[in-house]
Amino acid sequence: MSPEFVTIGMFLVLFLGVLTGFPLAAPIGGAGVIFGFLMFGDTVFDMVYARVYAQLTNTGFMAVPLFVFMGGMLERSGIAKRMYESLYVCFGNFRGGLAIVSILIGTIMAACIGVIAASISMLTLVALPVMIQRGYDKGLATGSICAGGTLGILIPPSIMLIVYGPAAWISVGKLFMAAFGPGLMLSVLYMIYIAVRSFLQPSVAPSVSTEEQGNYTTFQKLKMVVTSLVPTLLLILSVLGAIYSGIAAPTEAAAVGAVVSIILTACYGQFSWKDLMEVSQSTIKLTCMVLLIAACSTAFVSVFLAGGGGQIVESFILDFPGGKWAVFAAIMAITFILGAFIDWVGIIFVLVPILSPIIPRLGFDPLWFAMMIIVNLQMSFLTPPFAYAMFFLKGAADPELGIETKDIIRGMLPFVGIVAVGLVLLIIFPKIVTWLPSTM
């Protein structure tokens, strides 16, 4: 087979397999094995086995189940409800305050959980009923929850960052530090949008009266904020601070975080053996899903590169008219389109190993480029038809609230535009990404 035929054929089979509705691992692994067998015969299995084994035994992946477990335990601790109640008392009387509080909690929980299903489900159960009861527009309420909840895939400790690091041979610790700036920037942009829209359209986010909030003294408010936020912040600082200072690698820090999450849940009186078993089972399921896609994607990429597909992609990119920024724009557009149809895990494991050797030759900082891909993939959770945030919110929302799919889509689209604005800002000000890792 010619390299051109391999390139077109493998991606065509992959996309057709995805459109059939099979789980992502099946079409990715199937395309790799079929084309590998046609090109190399039985020897392809030895080649694929060696590379898959090397990928799956990468110690960086050990952090995945540990951080997932940590997030699962914190989800059961009830800490999100405590934070929402305290921040609701402080900011509820501001116009748009409840939606802004949802973004704030999403930002804080992003640094604890790293799994958007848990973040969005918690915010939906805690914040959505309150906003709907207070007369908030359904689009703004659901959009703010989806946007705030998806920050967990960007702000460390994010599962996406842990997966991206080994795929691109970039330090996961540096990715963690690089993601802070973009994550906080998006959080601020989301809150600015809510504040401005609430000011221009008062009917979409009415303020809450003091009587509805409850009559709390300043000391009572301070106590609520301290007791709900300080333990969480200490956990975040202990885990990420150890990585930043070089005391521990992400895997060791994740192990400490998993233990501390159990202690914190017990201190809040929410620990039970039943919850421990359920969190452990969900951790195993999610980790197995990631590793299965990793194995199948490694098989796909190995065959693709061995068949000469890598040279075809490299030649196409390096000869692309318009220079490196035209290439960059094309990669961003392709990533955005793929994100609307394919799970982010598959995109990273297939796209990143192919692009990573080419990026330095284009003159881009690999760490900065990694953040651009990851921020771009934020939109994949908010863009139909496969907008995961929409399905998580719809599944967790009380049917009595009357939330329809069109309300969620209408609410998410402005935040997709904000992420696009964020990408432009990261191009103009790359130090937002690169400054913190340079101080490690």
C-alpha positions in Angstrom: 0.0 0.0 0.0 1.2 3.5 -0.7 1.5 5.9 2.2 -1.2 8.1 0.7 -3.6 5.2 0.6 -2.8 4.3 4.2 -3.4 7.8 5.4 -6.7 8.2 3.7 -7.9 4.7 4.2 -7.2 4.5 7.9 -8.9 7.7 8.8 -11.8 6.9 6.5 -12.3 3.6 8.3 -12.0 5.3 11.6 -14.6 7.9 10.9 -17.0 5.4 9.4 -16.6 3.2 12.5 -17.3 6.2 14.7 -20.5 7.1 12.8 -21.8 3.5 13.3 -22.1 4.2 17.0 -19.6 1.6 18.2 -17.6 2.5 21.3 -14.6 4.6 20.3 -12.0 1.9 21.1 -13.5 -0.5 18.6 -13.1 1.6 15.3 -9.7 2.9 16.4 -8.3 -0.5 17.2 -10.1 -2.2 14.4 -8.7 0.2 11.8 -5.2 -0.2 13.1 -5.3 -4.0 13.2 -6.9 -4.4 9.8 -4.5 -2.2 8.0 -1.6 -3.5 9.9 -2.4 -7.1 9.0 -2.8 -6.2 5.3 0.6 -4.4 5.3 2.7 -6.5 7.6 0.9 -9.8 8.1 1.2 -11.6 11.4 4.3 -9.5 12.4 2.0 -6.6 13.1 0.8 -8.2 16.4 4.3 -8.3 17.8 4.9 -4.7 16.8 1.6 -3.5 18.3 2.0 -5.5 21.5 5.4 -4.0 22.2 4.2 -0.4 21.8 0.9 -0.9 23.6 2.7 -2.5 26.5 5.1 0.4 26.7 2.3 2.9 26.6 0.1 1.2 29.2 3.0 0.7 31.7 3.9 4.4 31.6 4.0 5.4 35.3 2.2 8.7 34.4 -1.0 6.8 33.9 -1.0 5.6 37.5 -2.2 9.1 38.5 -5.5 8.6 36.5 -7.2 6.2 39.0 -5.8 8.1 42.0 -7.1 11.5 40.9 -10.4 10.0 39.8 -10.8 8.3 43.2 -10.0 11.6 45.0 -12.6 13.4 43.0 -15.2 10.7 43.6 -14.7 10.8 47.4 -14.9 14.6 47.4 -18.2 14.3 45.4 -19.6 12.2 48.2 -18.4 14.5 51.0 -21.1 17.1 50.3 -18.4 19.8 50.1 -20.0 21.4 46.9 -23.3 21.9 48.7 -21.5 23.6 51.7 -19.6 25.9 49.4 -22.7 26.8 47.4 -24.6 27.7 50.6 -21.8 29.9 51.9 -21.2 31.7 48.6 -24.9 32.0 48.0 -25.2 33.9 51.2 -22.3 36.2 50.2 -23.1 36.9 46.6 -26.8 36.0 46.0 -28.0 39.5 46.3 -25.9 40.6 43.3 -27.6 40.5 39.9 -26.4 37.3 38.2 -24.7 36.3 41.5 -26.1 32.7 41.6 -24.7 32.0 38.1 -21.4 33.6 39.1 -21.3 31.4 42.2 -21.8 28.4 40.0 -18.7 29.3 38.0 -16.7 29.9 41.2 -17.7 26.6 42.6 -17.0 24.9 39.3 -13.5 26.5 39.3 -12.7 25.4 42.9 -14.1 21.9 42.3 -12.1 21.6 39.1 -9.0 21.7 41.2 -10.3 18.8 43.3 -12.2 16.5 40.9 -10.9 16.6 37.4 -13.8 14.7 36.0 -16.6 16.8 34.4 -19.3 14.3 34.9 -19.0 14.7 38.7 -18.6 18.5 38.6 -21.7 19.1 36.3 -23.8 16.6 38.2 -23.0 18.2 41.6 -23.7 21.7 40.2 -26.9 20.6 38.6 -28.2 19.1 41.8 -27.1 22.0 44.1 -27.3 25.1 42.0 -29.8 24.6 39.2 -33.0 24.3 41.4 -32.1 27.5 43.3 -31.5 29.5 40.1 -34.7 28.3 38.5 -36.7 29.0 41.6 -35.3 32.5 41.7 -36.4 33.2 38.2 -33.2 32.8 36.3 -33.3 32.3 32.5 -33.0 28.5 31.9 -30.4 29.1 29.2 -28.2 31.2 31.5 -28.6 28.8 34.4 -27.8 25.7 32.4 -25.0 27.4 30.4 -23.2 28.6 33.5 -23.4 25.1 35.1 -22.0 23.4 31.9 -19.3 26.0 31.5 -18.2 25.9 35.1 -18.4 22.2 35.3 -16.2 21.6 32.3 -13.4 23.6 33.8 -12.5 20.4 35.6 -11.0 19.0 32.4 -8.6 22.0 32.1 -7.7 23.1 35.6 -5.3 20.6 37.3 -5.5 17.9 38.5 -7.2 17.2 35.2 -7.5 13.7 33.7 -7.0 15.2 30.2 -3.6 16.7 31.3 -2.5 13.3 32.7 -3.5 11.6 29.4 -1.9 14.3 27.2 1.5 14.2 28.9 2.6 10.7 28.0 1.0 11.0 24.5 3.1 14.0 23.7 6.2 13.2 25.9 5.6 16.3 28.0 6.0 16.5 31.7 2.6 16.2 33.4 3.8 18.5 36.2 4.6 21.2 33.7 1.2 20.7 32.0 -0.5 21.1 35.4 1.3 24.4 36.0 0.7 25.6 32.4 -3.1 25.0 32.7 -3.6 27.2 35.7 -3.4 30.5 33.7 -5.8 29.5 30.9 -8.2 27.8 33.4 -8.5 30.9 35.6 -8.7 33.2 32.6 -11.7 31.3 31.2 -13.3 31.3 34.6 -12.9 35.1 34.8 -14.2 35.6 31.3 -17.3 33.4 32.1 -18.1 35.6 35.1 -17.6 38.8 33.2 -20.0 37.6 30.6 -22.6 36.7 33.2 -22.2 40.0 35.0 -22.5 42.1 31.8 -25.5 40.1 30.4 -27.2 40.3 33.8 -26.7 44.1 33.8 -28.0 44.5 30.2 -30.9 42.0 30.6 -32.0 42.2 34.3 -34.8 39.8 33.6 -32.5 36.8 32.9 -30.8 36.9 36.4 -32.8 38.7 39.1 -31.1 39.5 42.3 -32.0 37.7 45.5 -33.4 39.7 48.4 -31.8 39.6 51.8 -34.9 38.0 53.3 -34.6 35.1 50.8 -31.0 34.6 51.7 -31.5 34.7 55.4 -30.3 37.2 58.0 -26.7 36.3 58.7 -24.2 38.4 60.5 -20.8 39.2 59.0 -19.2 36.7 61.4 -21.6 34.0 60.5 -20.9 34.5 56.8 -17.2 34.4 57.4 -17.5 31.2 59.4 -19.5 29.5 56.6 -17.0 30.5 54.0 -14.0 29.5 56.0 -15.4 26.1 57.1 -16.4 25.2 53.5 -13.5 26.6 51.5 -10.4 26.3 53.7 -10.3 22.4 53.8 -10.7 22.2 50.1 -8.1 24.9 49.4 -5.6 23.1 51.7 -6.1 19.8 49.8 -5.6 21.6 46.5 -2.4 23.4 47.7 -1.0 20.3 49.3 -1.4 18.2 46.1 -0.5 20.8 43.5 2.0 22.6 45.7 4.0 19.4 46.1 4.1 19.1 42.3 5.1 22.7 41.8 7.9 22.6 44.4 9.3 19.4 43.1 8.6 17.5 46.4 6.5 14.9 44.6 5.6 13.8 41.1 2.0 13.9 40.0 1.5 10.2 40.7 2.8 10.5 44.3 0.8 13.7 44.9 -2.3 11.9 43.5 -1.8 9.1 46.1 -1.6 11.7 48.9 -4.7 13.4 47.6 -6.7 10.2 47.5 -5.9 9.5 51.1 -6.7 13.1 52.2 -10.0 13.0 50.4 -11.1 10.0 52.5 -10.0 11.8 55.7 -11.9 15.0 54.6 -15.0 13.0 53.7 -14.9 11.4 57.1 -14.4 14.7 58.9 -17.6 16.0 57.2 -19.4 12.9 58.5 -20.2 11.6 55.0 -17.9 8.5 54.8 -19.4 5.1 54.5 -18.1 1.7 53.3 -20.8 1.7 50.7 -19.6 5.0 49.2 -16.0 3.7 49.3 -17.0 0.6 47.3 -19.1 2.7 44.8 -16.3 5.2 44.3 -13.8 2.4 43.8 -16.0 0.7 41.2 -16.5 3.9 39.2 -12.8 4.6 39.4 -12.0 1.2 37.9 -14.6 1.7 35.1 -13.3 5.1 34.1 -9.7 4.0 34.3 -10.4 0.9 32.2 -12.1 3.0 29.6 -9.1 5.4 29.3 -6.6 2.6 29.1 -8.6 0.6 26.6 -8.8 3.7 24.3 -5.1 4.3 24.9 -4.2 0.7 23.9 -6.3 0.8 20.7 -5.1 4.3 19.8 -1.5 3.2 20.2 -2.2 0.3 17.8 -3.7 2.7 15.3 -0.9 5.2 15.5 1.8 2.5 15.4 0.5 1.1 12.2 -0.2 4.5 10.7 3.4 5.7 11.3 4.9 2.3 10.1 2.9 2.6 6.9 4.3 6.0 6.1 1.3 8.0 7.1 3.4 10.2 9.4 5.5 11.4 6.5 2.4 12.3 4.5 1.0 14.3 7.3 4.3 16.0 8.0 4.8 16.9 4.3 1.2 18.2 4.1 1.6 20.4 7.2 5.1 21.8 6.4 4.1 22.6 2.8 0.7 24.1 3.8 0.3 27.5 2.2 0.2 30.6 4.4 3.0 29.8 6.9 2.9 28.4 10.4 -0.1 30.4 11.6 -2.2 29.0 8.7 -1.2 25.5 9.8 -2.0 26.4 13.4 -5.5 27.7 12.3 -6.1 24.5 10.3 -5.1 22.3 13.3 -7.4 24.3 15.6 -10.3 23.9 13.1 -9.8 20.2 12.7 -9.6 19.7 16.5 -12.8 21.7 17.0 -14.7 19.7 14.3 -13.4 16.3 15.7 -14.4 17.4 19.2 -18.1 17.6 18.1 -18.1 14.0 17.1 -15.3 12.0 18.9 -14.4 11.6 22.5 -11.5 13.7 23.7 -9.5 10.7 24.8 -9.4 9.3 21.2 -8.5 12.7 19.8 -5.5 13.1 22.1 -4.2 9.5 21.6 -4.6 9.7 17.8 -3.9 13.3 16.9 -1.2 14.3 19.4 1.4 11.5 18.7 1.2 12.4 15.0 1.5 16.2 15.5 4.0 16.3 18.4 7.2 15.7 16.3 6.1 18.4 13.8 5.2 21.2 16.2 8.8 22.2 17.2 9.7 22.3 13.5 7.0 24.9 13.0 8.5 27.1 15.7 5.9 26.6 18.3 6.5 25.9 22.0 5.2 22.3 22.6 3.9 23.3 26.0 2.0 26.3 24.7 0.7 24.3 21.8 -0.5 21.6 24.2 -2.5 24.1 26.1 -4.1 25.4 22.9 -5.3 21.9 22.0 -6.6 21.3 25.5 -8.4 24.7 25.7 -9.8 24.0 22.2 -11.2 20.7 23.5 -13.1 22.6 26.2 -15.5 23.5 23.4 -16.0 19.8 22.6 -18.0 19.4 25.8 -20.2 22.3 24.8 -20.8 21.7 21.1 -23.6 19.5 19.8 -24.2 16.8 18.8 -21.9 15.1 21.2 -21.8 17.8 23.9 -21.1 15.7 27.0 -22.0 18.5 29.4 -25.5 18.7 27.9 -26.1 15.0 28.5 -24.7 15.1 32.1 -26.8 18.1 33.0 -30.0 16.7 31.4 -29.5 13.3 33.2 -29.0 14.9 36.6 -31.7 17.7 36.4 -35.0 17.2 38.2 -37.7 16.7 35.5 -39.9 19.1 37.5 -37.6 22.0 36.6 -38.7 21.7 33.0 -35.2 21.9 31.5 -35.3 21.1 27.7 -32.4 20.3 25.5 -32.9 23.5 23.5 -32.5 25.5 26.7 -29.1 23.8 27.4 -27.9 24.3 23.9 -29.0 28.0 23.9 -27.2 28.5 27.2 -23.9 26.8 26.1 -23.3 28.5 22.8 -22.2 31.9 24.3 -19.6 30.1 26.4 -18.3 28.3 23.3 -17.7 31.8 21.9 -15.9 32.8 25.1 -13.5 29.9 24.8 -12.7 31.0 21.3 -11.9 34.5 22.6 -9.7 32.8 25.2 -7.8 31.0 22.5 -7.1 34.4 20.8 -5.9 35.8 24.1 -3.5 32.9 24.6 -2.1 33.6 21.1 -1.6 37.3 21.9 -0.3 36.7 25.5 1.5 33.3 25.5 3.0 34.1 28.9 -0.4 33.2 30.4 0.6 29.6 29.6 4.4 29.6 29.9 5.1 31.8 32.9 4.2 29.5 35.8 5.9 26.4 34.4 9.1 28.5 33.9 9.2 29.2 37.6 9.1 25.5 38.7 
